[in-house]
Amino acid sequence: MLDLMVNSGPAFTPTELTGEIEAKSRKASTTFDGGGSMTWRMWGSGPPLVLLHGGYGSWRHYIRNIEPLSAAFTLVVPDMPGFGDSDTPPPDISIDWMANAVASGARDILGAGTSYRVVGFSFGSVISGHMPRFAEDGMKGLIVVAYNRLGLWELRRPDMKNWRAAKTPEELEAAQRFNLGALMIHDPDNIDALAVYLQIETTRRSRIRSLTIAKTHDLPARLTQTDIPISAIWGEHDVTLQTGVGDARDAFNTLFPGNHHVIINGAGHWVQYEAADQFNQAVRDLNAKMDAG
């Protein structure tokens, strides 16, 4: 069984840890076009902050950020359609379809006219980049995390193992540990039992191919057409930034002059997990800068 230590305290299984965090949430459900429902979880109090997970993910992509950030924000975290606890969407959906589903759901939960900001990770950054068109006046700021749709390159994933071919739990764990190292986490020492558990559970419960949907995006053009403040967070060693984080930063500065961004040293693509403390502080700091104008 996978065990881990939490803050040098007693050992918890990953199931126990995620269950404890989930038990503190307030759940809600919204509907989307096609007749399905989307599951949302909320924590904390304060200004609303919508957190969007990455491809093959769920709310659990933010497992190390929920408790710290919920001290300052009302976190509003969906499992997007086709992921986690939400229903499967109709076939052949687009980025705009998903962005509309999320924006409409946020409006239903928070109330029309309520302002909120969005943090979008990886695939979630693509969805959030299309949201302003559908969010009416609600969306007041955006932090894109591991954002790589900059017009610099055609996105390619590194070679990964087919976890569906695993015949034993040990083979499944080995495949997912390899995939975490290939794409998500830079330092092998940071691929702990919780990360492996989350990777197994979130990928197993994903029913749509995020890369196929992402091909329908209109970025960065869509983001340059909005006047909401846009900030970015990257891990220094994000492998999806094919020519490096420096090129991503420079392109982002050209597209969005005067933006604020943070590069977290030593971290990879799943920066909010691998460098949670630095990420949480960056989110607080970037929100404070948006507040200051």
DRENDO-1510 file (C-alpha; in Angstrom, 1 decimal, always signed):
<recs>
REC; n; res; u; v; w
REC; 1; MET; +0.0; +0.0; +0.0 .
REC; 2; LEU; +1.2; +3.5; -0.8 .
REC; 3; ASP; +1.8; +5.5; +2.4 .
REC; 4; LEU; +3.2; +9.0; +3.0 .
REC; 5; MET; +4.1; +11.3; +5.8 .
REC; 6; VAL; +2.3; +14.6; +6.1 .
REC; 7; ASN; +4.2; +17.5; +7.7 .
REC; 8; SER; +6.4; +15.0; +9.7 .
REC; 9; GLY; +3.2; +13.7; +11.4 .
REC; 10; PRO; +1.6; +10.3; +11.3 .
REC; 11; ALA; +1.4; +8.2; +8.2 .
REC; 12; PHE; -1.6; +8.6; +6.0 .
REC; 13; THR; -2.6; +6.7; +2.9 .
REC; 14; PRO; -3.2; +8.9; -0.1 .
REC; 15; THR; -6.8; +7.8; +0.0 .
REC; 16; GLU; -7.1; +9.0; +3.6 .
REC; 17; LEU; -5.4; +12.3; +2.8 .
REC; 18; THR; -7.5; +13.1; -0.2 .
REC; 19; GLY; -10.7; +12.0; +1.6 .
REC; 20; GLU; -9.9; +14.3; +4.5 .
REC; 21; ILE; -9.5; +17.3; +2.2 .
REC; 22; GLU; -12.6; +16.4; +0.2 .
REC; 23; ALA; -14.7; +16.0; +3.4 .
REC; 24; LYS; -14.1; +19.7; +4.1 .
REC; 25; SER; -15.6; +20.8; +0.8 .
REC; 26; ARG; -19.0; +22.0; -0.1 .
REC; 27; LYS; -20.3; +20.3; -3.2 .
REC; 28; ALA; -22.5; +21.7; -6.0 .
REC; 29; SER; -23.7; +20.5; -9.4 .
REC; 30; THR; -24.4; +22.4; -12.6 .
REC; 31; THR; -25.7; +21.2; -16.0 .
REC; 32; PHE; -24.1; +21.5; -19.4 .
REC; 33; ASP; -25.4; +21.3; -22.9 .
REC; 34; GLY; -26.1; +17.7; -23.8 .
REC; 35; GLY; -27.9; +16.9; -20.5 .
REC; 36; GLY; -25.0; +16.0; -18.2 .
REC; 37; SER; -23.9; +17.5; -14.9 .
REC; 38; MET; -20.6; +18.9; -13.7 .
REC; 39; THR; -19.5; +18.4; -10.1 .
REC; 40; TRP; -17.9; +21.3; -8.2 .
REC; 41; ARG; -16.2; +21.5; -4.8 .
REC; 42; MET; -15.7; +24.6; -2.8 .
REC; 43; TRP; -13.5; +25.4; +0.2 .
REC; 44; GLY; -12.8; +28.5; +2.3 .
REC; 45; SER; -14.1; +32.1; +2.2 .
REC; 46; GLY; -13.0; +35.3; +0.6 .
REC; 47; PRO; -12.8; +36.4; -3.0 .
REC; 48; PRO; -13.9; +33.6; -5.4 .
REC; 49; LEU; -11.0; +31.9; -7.2 .
REC; 50; VAL; -11.9; +29.2; -9.8 .
REC; 51; LEU; -9.2; +26.5; -10.2 .
REC; 52; LEU; -9.2; +24.5; -13.4 .
REC; 53; HIS; -7.4; +21.2; -13.6 .
REC; 54; GLY; -5.2; +19.9; -16.4 .
REC; 55; GLY; -5.8; +17.1; -18.9 .
REC; 56; TYR; -6.5; +13.6; -17.5 .
REC; 57; GLY; -7.0; +15.4; -14.2 .
REC; 58; SER; -9.6; +16.5; -11.6 .
REC; 59; TRP; -9.8; +18.8; -8.6 .
REC; 60; ARG; -7.1; +16.6; -7.1 .
REC; 61; HIS; -4.5; +18.4; -9.3 .
REC; 62; TYR; -4.7; +21.1; -6.6 .
REC; 63; ILE; -4.5; +18.7; -3.6 .
REC; 64; ARG; -1.5; +20.6; -2.1 .
REC; 65; ASN; -2.9; +24.0; -2.7 .
REC; 66; ILE; -6.5; +23.8; -1.5 .
REC; 67; GLU; -6.0; +24.1; +2.3 .
REC; 68; PRO; -3.4; +26.9; +2.1 .
REC; 69; LEU; -5.3; +29.0; -0.5 .
REC; 70; SER; -8.7; +28.4; +1.1 .
REC; 71; ALA; -7.5; +30.6; +4.0 .
REC; 72; ALA; -7.6; +33.6; +1.6 .
REC; 73; PHE; -10.1; +32.7; -1.1 .
REC; 74; THR; -13.3; +30.9; -1.8 .
REC; 75; LEU; -12.0; +28.1; -4.0 .
REC; 76; VAL; -14.4; +27.0; -6.6 .
REC; 77; VAL; -13.1; +23.8; -8.3 .
REC; 78; PRO; -14.9; +21.8; -10.9 .
REC; 79; ASP; -14.2; +18.4; -12.4 .
REC; 80; MET; -14.6; +19.5; -16.0 .
REC; 81; PRO; -17.0; +17.4; -18.2 .
REC; 82; GLY; -15.4; +14.1; -18.9 .
REC; 83; PHE; -13.1; +14.1; -15.9 .
REC; 84; GLY; -13.4; +12.9; -12.3 .
REC; 85; ASP; -16.9; +12.9; -10.9 .
REC; 86; SER; -18.5; +14.9; -13.8 .
REC; 87; ASP; -20.6; +13.3; -16.5 .
REC; 88; THR; -19.2; +12.6; -20.0 .
REC; 89; PRO; -19.9; +15.3; -22.5 .
REC; 90; PRO; -21.3; +14.8; -26.0 .
REC; 91; PRO; -18.8; +13.7; -28.7 .
REC; 92; ASP; -16.7; +16.1; -30.7 .
REC; 93; ILE; -16.9; +19.0; -28.3 .
REC; 94; SER; -14.6; +22.0; -28.7 .
REC; 95; ILE; -12.6; +24.3; -26.4 .
REC; 96; ASP; -15.4; +26.8; -26.7 .
REC; 97; TRP; -18.0; +24.2; -25.6 .
REC; 98; MET; -15.9; +23.4; -22.5 .
REC; 99; ALA; -15.2; +27.1; -21.7 .
REC; 100; ASN; -18.9; +27.9; -22.0 .
REC; 101; ALA; -19.8; +25.0; -19.7 .
REC; 102; VAL; -17.3; +26.1; -17.1 .
REC; 103; ALA; -18.3; +29.8; -17.3 .
REC; 104; SER; -22.0; +29.0; -17.2 .
REC; 105; GLY; -21.4; +26.7; -14.2 .
REC; 106; ALA; -19.4; +29.3; -12.3 .
REC; 107; ARG; -22.2; +31.9; -12.9 .
REC; 108; ASP; -24.8; +29.5; -11.6 .
REC; 109; ILE; -22.8; +28.7; -8.5 .
REC; 110; LEU; -21.6; +32.2; -7.7 .
REC; 111; GLY; -24.6; +34.2; -8.9 .
REC; 112; ALA; -24.9; +36.5; -11.9 .
REC; 113; GLY; -22.8; +39.6; -11.5 .
REC; 114; THR; -20.3; +38.0; -9.0 .
REC; 115; SER; -16.7; +38.7; -9.9 .
REC; 116; TYR; -14.1; +36.0; -9.8 .
REC; 117; ARG; -10.7; +35.1; -11.0 .
REC; 118; VAL; -9.5; +31.9; -12.6 .
REC; 119; VAL; -6.3; +29.8; -12.2 .
REC; 120; GLY; -6.0; +27.4; -15.2 .
REC; 121; PHE; -3.4; +24.7; -15.2 .
REC; 122; SER; -2.2; +23.2; -18.5 .
REC; 123; PHE; -5.3; +22.1; -20.3 .
REC; 124; GLY; -7.2; +24.3; -17.9 .
REC; 125; SER; -5.2; +27.2; -19.0 .
REC; 126; VAL; -6.5; +26.6; -22.6 .
REC; 127; ILE; -10.1; +26.4; -21.3 .
REC; 128; SER; -9.7; +29.5; -19.2 .
REC; 129; GLY; -8.2; +31.4; -22.1 .
REC; 130; HIS; -11.5; +30.9; -24.0 .
REC; 131; MET; -13.7; +31.7; -21.0 .
REC; 132; PRO; -13.8; +35.5; -21.2 .
REC; 133; ARG; -16.1; +35.3; -24.2 .
REC; 134; PHE; -18.7; +33.4; -22.2 .
REC; 135; ALA; -18.2; +34.8; -18.7 .
REC; 136; GLU; -20.1; +38.0; -19.3 .
REC; 137; ASP; -18.8; +40.5; -16.7 .
REC; 138; GLY; -17.9; +37.8; -14.1 .
REC; 139; MET; -14.3; +36.9; -14.9 .
REC; 140; LYS; -12.0; +39.7; -13.6 .
REC; 141; GLY; -8.6; +38.1; -13.8 .
REC; 142; LEU; -6.7; +35.0; -15.0 .
REC; 143; ILE; -3.5; +33.2; -13.9 .
REC; 144; VAL; -2.4; +30.7; -16.5 .
REC; 145; VAL; -0.2; +27.9; -15.1 .
REC; 146; ALA; +2.2; +25.9; -17.3 .
REC; 147; TYR; +0.7; +27.8; -20.3 .
REC; 148; ASN; +2.3; +26.7; -23.6 .
REC; 149; ARG; +0.0; +28.0; -26.3 .
REC; 150; LEU; +2.2; +30.9; -27.3 .
REC; 151; GLY; +2.5; +30.3; -31.0 .
REC; 152; LEU; +6.1; +29.2; -30.7 .
REC; 153; TRP; +5.8; +25.5; -31.3 .
REC; 154; GLU; +3.4; +22.6; -32.0 .
REC; 155; LEU; +2.7; +20.9; -28.7 .
REC; 156; ARG; +4.2; +17.5; -28.4 .
REC; 157; ARG; +4.1; +15.2; -25.5 .
REC; 158; PRO; +7.3; +13.3; -24.4 .
REC; 159; ASP; +7.3; +9.5; -24.9 .
REC; 160; MET; +5.1; +7.9; -22.2 .
REC; 161; LYS; +4.2; +4.4; -21.1 .
REC; 162; ASN; +0.8; +2.9; -21.9 .
REC; 163; TRP; -0.6; +2.4; -18.4 .
REC; 164; ARG; -3.7; +0.7; -19.8 .
REC; 165; ALA; -1.5; -2.2; -20.8 .
REC; 166; ALA; -0.5; -2.9; -17.2 .
REC; 167; LYS; -1.5; -6.3; -16.0 .
REC; 168; THR; -0.7; -6.0; -12.3 .
REC; 169; PRO; -0.9; -3.1; -9.7 .
REC; 170; GLU; +2.9; -3.1; -9.7 .
REC; 171; GLU; +3.1; -2.6; -13.5 .
REC; 172; LEU; +0.5; +0.2; -13.3 .
REC; 173; GLU; +2.3; +2.0; -10.5 .
REC; 174; ALA; +5.6; +1.7; -12.5 .
REC; 175; ALA; +4.1; +3.0; -15.7 .
REC; 176; GLN; +2.5; +6.0; -13.9 .
REC; 177; ARG; +5.6; +6.8; -12.0 .
REC; 178; PHE; +7.5; +6.8; -15.3 .
REC; 179; ASN; +4.9; +9.1; -16.9 .
REC; 180; LEU; +5.0; +11.5; -14.0 .
REC; 181; GLY; +8.8; +11.8; -14.5 .
REC; 182; ALA; +8.5; +12.2; -18.3 .
REC; 183; LEU; +5.9; +14.9; -18.3 .
REC; 184; MET; +4.7; +16.2; -14.9 .
REC; 185; ILE; +7.5; +16.4; -12.2 .
REC; 186; HIS; +11.1; +17.4; -12.8 .
REC; 187; ASP; +12.9; +16.0; -9.7 .
REC; 188; PRO; +12.5; +12.2; -9.3 .
REC; 189; ASP; +12.6; +12.6; -5.5 .
REC; 190; ASN; +9.4; +14.6; -5.7 .
REC; 191; ILE; +7.5; +11.7; -7.3 .
REC; 192; ASP; +6.1; +10.5; -4.0 .
REC; 193; ALA; +3.3; +8.0; -3.1 .
REC; 194; LEU; +0.6; +10.7; -3.2 .
REC; 195; ALA; +1.7; +11.8; -6.7 .
REC; 196; VAL; +1.5; +8.3; -8.1 .
REC; 197; TYR; -1.8; +7.6; -6.5 .
REC; 198; LEU; -3.3; +10.8; -7.9 .
REC; 199; GLN; -1.9; +10.0; -11.4 .
REC; 200; ILE; -3.5; +6.6; -11.3 .
REC; 201; GLU; -6.8; +7.8; -10.1 .
REC; 202; THR; -7.2; +10.9; -12.3 .
REC; 203; THR; -6.1; +9.2; -15.5 .
REC; 204; ARG; -8.3; +6.2; -14.8 .
REC; 205; ARG; -11.4; +8.4; -14.4 .
REC; 206; SER; -10.8; +10.5; -17.5 .
REC; 207; ARG; -13.0; +9.7; -20.4 .
REC; 208; ILE; -12.1; +12.3; -23.1 .
REC; 209; ARG; -8.8; +13.1; -24.8 .
REC; 210; SER; -7.8; +16.6; -23.8 .
REC; 211; LEU; -5.2; +17.0; -26.5 .
REC; 212; THR; -7.8; +16.3; -29.2 .
REC; 213; ILE; -10.1; +19.0; -27.7 .
REC; 214; ALA; -7.2; +21.4; -27.3 .
REC; 215; LYS; -6.5; +21.3; -31.0 .
REC; 216; THR; -9.7; +23.5; -31.4 .
REC; 217; HIS; -8.2; +26.4; -29.5 .
REC; 218; ASP; -7.7; +29.9; -30.8 .
REC; 219; LEU; -4.8; +31.0; -28.6 .
REC; 220; PRO; -3.0; +33.2; -28.0 .
REC; 221; ALA; -5.3; +35.3; -30.2 .
REC; 222; ARG; -8.3; +34.8; -28.0 .
REC; 223; LEU; -6.4; +36.1; -24.9 .
REC; 224; THR; -5.1; +39.2; -26.7 .
REC; 225; GLN; -8.7; +40.2; -27.4 .
REC; 226; THR; -9.6; +40.6; -23.7 .
REC; 227; ASP; -8.8; +43.4; -21.4 .
REC; 228; ILE; -8.8; +41.3; -18.2 .
REC; 229; PRO; -5.5; +41.2; -16.3 .
REC; 230; ILE; -3.5; +38.0; -17.2 .
REC; 231; SER; -0.6; +36.6; -15.2 .
REC; 232; ALA; +1.4; +33.4; -15.6 .
REC; 233; ILE; +3.3; +30.8; -13.4 .
REC; 234; TRP; +5.7; +28.3; -14.9 .
REC; 235; GLY; +8.0; +25.7; -13.5 .
REC; 236; GLU; +11.6; +26.3; -14.6 .
REC; 237; HIS; +11.9; +22.8; -16.2 .
REC; 238; ASP; +8.4; +22.4; -17.8 .
REC; 239; VAL; +9.1; +20.0; -20.6 .
REC; 240; THR; +6.1; +21.3; -22.6 .
REC; 241; LEU; +8.0; +24.5; -23.2 .
REC; 242; GLN; +10.0; +23.0; -25.9 .
REC; 243; THR; +12.6; +25.7; -26.3 .
REC; 244; GLY; +12.7; +26.6; -22.6 .
REC; 245; VAL; +10.9; +28.8; -20.1 .
REC; 246; GLY; +12.9; +31.8; -21.2 .
REC; 247; ASP; +11.4; +31.8; -24.6 .
REC; 248; ALA; +7.9; +31.3; -23.1 .
REC; 249; ARG; +8.4; +34.3; -20.8 .
REC; 250; ASP; +9.7; +36.5; -23.6 .
REC; 251; ALA; +6.7; +35.6; -25.9 .
REC; 252; PHE; +4.3; +36.2; -23.0 .
REC; 253; ASN; +5.8; +39.6; -22.4 .
REC; 254; THR; +5.4; +40.5; -26.1 .
REC; 255; LEU; +1.8; +39.3; -26.1 .
REC; 256; PHE; +0.8; +40.9; -22.8 .
REC; 257; PRO; +3.0; +43.9; -22.1 .
REC; 258; GLY; +3.1; +44.8; -18.4 .
REC; 259; ASN; +1.9; +41.4; -17.2 .
REC; 260; HIS; +3.1; +39.8; -14.0 .
REC; 261; HIS; +4.6; +36.3; -14.1 .
REC; 262; VAL; +6.5; +33.9; -11.8 .
REC; 263; ILE; +9.0; +31.2; -12.8 .
REC; 264; ILE; +9.5; +28.7; -10.0 .
REC; 265; ASN; +13.0; +27.3; -9.9 .
REC; 266; GLY; +13.5; +23.5; -9.8 .
REC; 267; ALA; +9.9; +22.6; -10.7 .
REC; 268; GLY; +8.4; +20.9; -13.8 .
REC; 269; HIS; +5.0; +21.1; -15.5 .
REC; 270; TRP; +2.9; +20.2; -12.5 .
REC; 271; VAL; +4.4; +23.1; -10.6 .
REC; 272; GLN; +1.6; +23.5; -8.1 .
REC; 273; TYR; +2.3; +20.0; -6.8 .
REC; 274; GLU; +6.1; +19.9; -7.0 .
REC; 275; ALA; +6.6; +23.3; -5.5 .
REC; 276; ALA; +3.4; +23.8; -3.6 .
REC; 277; ASP; +4.6; +26.4; -1.1 .
REC; 278; GLN; +6.2; +28.6; -3.8 .
REC; 279; PHE; +3.1; +28.2; -6.0 .
REC; 280; ASN; +0.7; +29.1; -3.3 .
REC; 281; GLN; +2.7; +32.3; -2.5 .
REC; 282; ALA; +2.8; +33.2; -6.2 .
REC; 283; VAL; -1.0; +32.9; -6.4 .
REC; 284; ARG; -1.4; +35.1; -3.4 .
REC; 285; ASP; +1.1; +37.6; -4.8 .
REC; 286; LEU; -0.3; +37.8; -8.3 .
REC; 287; ASN; -3.8; +38.3; -6.9 .
REC; 288; ALA; -2.5; +41.1; -4.7 .
REC; 289; LYS; -1.0; +42.8; -7.8 .
REC; 290; MET; -4.3; +42.5; -9.6 .
REC; 291; ASP; -6.0; +44.1; -6.7 .
REC; 292; ALA; -3.6; +46.9; -6.8 .
REC; 293; GLY; -4.2; +47.5; -10.5 .
</recs>
